[in-house]
Amino acid sequence: MRETAARAGTAGLAALTLLLAATTVAEALSPQEAAERARALAASRPPPPPRPGAGALDPTAPWAERFVAMDGDGDGRLTHAEARVYGDRLFTAADRNGDGRIDAAEFAARWGKPIPPGAGASYVAAQEQALATLFAQMDGNRDGVVDRAEAMSATDVAFARADVSRRGAIFRWEFRRFPW
């Protein structure tokens, strides 16, 4: 049956899916076999198309949409060069006044999370502390602003952390696990 699936190609995928569904009813599958079939079916589906207005710079966009928007050549992996292009685009978007530096207010406007209604003072303080810590990590020379070189350095560090497989590219499974 697997050889038939390989020869059927994309055109026969729907027919094969119906055949597998009918076979599943007729035979008792082990939980492992059912999980394998579900994974194979999910892997054959393309990622959803990007929503209008969403993309790599929209932090609320689903990870698959951000990945597609960041993958400049569409080969299913993010290279270091593509990550640097993304980092540069993020920097430009965050630098609202165009002075080539991101101050704490611009940083908070871009990366700060909205505070939900009714959030307690401890929640607000924790969010502010997390944002201040992230800003301090990016501000390498401790001058109170993040310049383009510091932002690119942070992008390089993030790429190195996300490239779990150490193959010089970030694949979908790595991207999904790492908060870009």
C-alpha positions in Angstrom: 0.0 0.0 0.0 2.9 2.4 0.7 4.4 1.7 -2.7 1.0 2.6 -4.2 1.0 5.8 -2.3 4.4 6.8 -3.5 3.4 6.2 -7.1 0.1 7.9 -6.8 1.6 11.3 -6.3 -0.3 14.4 -5.4 -3.2 13.7 -7.8 -4.0 10.5 -6.1 -3.6 11.8 -2.5 -7.3 12.4 -2.1 -8.2 8.9 -3.3 -5.6 7.4 -1.1 -6.9 9.3 1.9 -10.4 7.9 1.3 -8.9 4.4 0.9 -7.0 4.8 4.2 -10.2 6.1 5.9 -12.2 3.1 4.7 -9.4 0.7 5.6 -9.2 2.3 9.1 -12.9 1.4 9.7 -12.4 -2.1 8.4 -9.3 -2.9 10.4 -8.2 -2.1 14.0 -5.2 0.2 14.0 -2.8 0.4 16.8 -2.5 3.8 18.4 1.0 4.1 16.9 -0.2 3.3 13.4 -3.0 5.8 13.7 -0.7 8.5 14.9 1.7 7.8 12.0 -1.0 8.1 9.5 -2.3 11.3 11.1 1.3 12.8 11.0 1.7 11.8 7.3 -1.6 13.4 6.4 -0.8 16.6 8.3 2.7 16.8 6.7 1.2 16.6 3.2 -0.8 19.8 3.8 0.8 23.1 2.7 1.0 25.9 5.3 -2.0 28.2 5.4 -1.8 31.3 3.2 -0.8 34.5 5.0 -3.7 36.7 6.3 -4.0 40.1 4.8 -1.9 42.5 6.9 -0.1 39.7 8.7 3.4 38.8 8.1 6.9 38.5 9.5 6.6 41.8 11.4 3.2 41.0 13.0 4.1 39.4 16.3 0.5 38.1 16.7 0.6 36.2 13.4 0.7 32.5 13.7 4.2 31.0 13.5 3.6 29.4 10.1 2.7 32.7 8.5 5.7 34.4 10.0 7.9 31.6 8.8 6.6 31.8 5.2 7.0 35.6 5.3 10.6 35.3 6.6 11.6 32.6 4.2 12.8 34.8 1.3 13.5 32.1 -1.2 10.6 29.8 -0.2 12.9 26.8 0.3 11.4 25.8 3.7 14.3 26.9 5.8 15.6 30.2 7.2 19.3 30.9 6.5 21.4 33.3 8.6 21.1 35.9 5.8 17.3 35.6 5.8 17.3 36.0 9.6 19.5 39.1 9.3 17.1 40.6 6.7 14.3 39.9 9.2 16.2 41.5 12.0 16.9 44.6 9.9 13.2 44.9 9.0 12.2 44.6 12.7 14.7 47.3 13.6 13.4 49.6 10.9 9.8 49.0 12.0 10.7 49.7 15.7 12.7 52.8 15.0 9.6 55.0 14.8 11.4 58.4 14.7 14.0 57.2 12.1 17.0 58.3 14.1 18.8 54.9 13.7 18.4 54.0 17.4 15.6 52.4 19.4 15.0 54.0 22.8 13.1 52.4 25.6 9.8 53.9 24.6 10.1 52.7 21.0 11.2 49.3 22.3 8.2 49.0 24.6 5.9 50.1 21.8 7.2 47.3 19.5 7.8 44.4 21.9 5.6 45.2 24.9 2.6 43.0 25.5 -0.8 44.6 26.0 -1.9 44.5 29.7 -5.2 42.7 30.0 -8.1 44.5 31.8 -8.1 43.8 35.5 -4.4 42.8 35.6 -2.9 43.2 39.0 0.0 45.3 39.9 2.3 42.3 40.2 1.4 41.2 36.7 2.2 44.7 35.3 5.4 44.9 37.2 6.5 41.4 35.9 5.8 42.5 32.3 7.7 45.7 32.7 10.6 43.8 34.3 10.7 41.3 31.5 10.7 44.1 28.9 13.5 46.0 30.7 15.6 42.8 30.9 15.2 42.2 27.2 16.1 45.8 26.4 19.2 45.6 28.6 20.3 42.3 26.9 20.1 44.0 23.5 21.8 47.3 24.7 25.3 45.8 24.6 27.2 49.1 25.3 24.7 50.2 28.0 24.1 53.6 26.5 20.3 53.5 26.9 19.5 52.9 23.2 19.7 49.9 20.8 21.5 50.8 17.6 21.4 48.7 14.3 24.7 46.9 15.1 23.3 45.8 18.5 20.1 44.7 16.9 22.0 42.7 14.3 24.1 41.1 17.1 20.9 40.1 18.9 19.6 38.6 15.7 22.9 36.6 15.3 22.5 35.3 18.9 18.9 34.4 18.4 19.7 32.6 15.1 22.4 30.6 16.9 20.0 29.6 19.7 17.2 28.7 17.3 19.4 26.6 15.0 19.1 23.5 17.3 20.2 21.1 14.5 23.4 23.1 13.9 22.9 22.8 10.1 23.2 26.5 9.4 19.5 27.0 8.8 16.3 27.1 10.9 13.8 24.6 9.8 10.0 24.8 10.6 10.3 22.6 13.7 13.0 24.7 15.1 11.2 28.0 14.3 8.0 26.7 15.9 9.9 26.0 19.2 11.7 29.3 19.3 9.9 32.6 20.0 10.8 34.9 17.2 
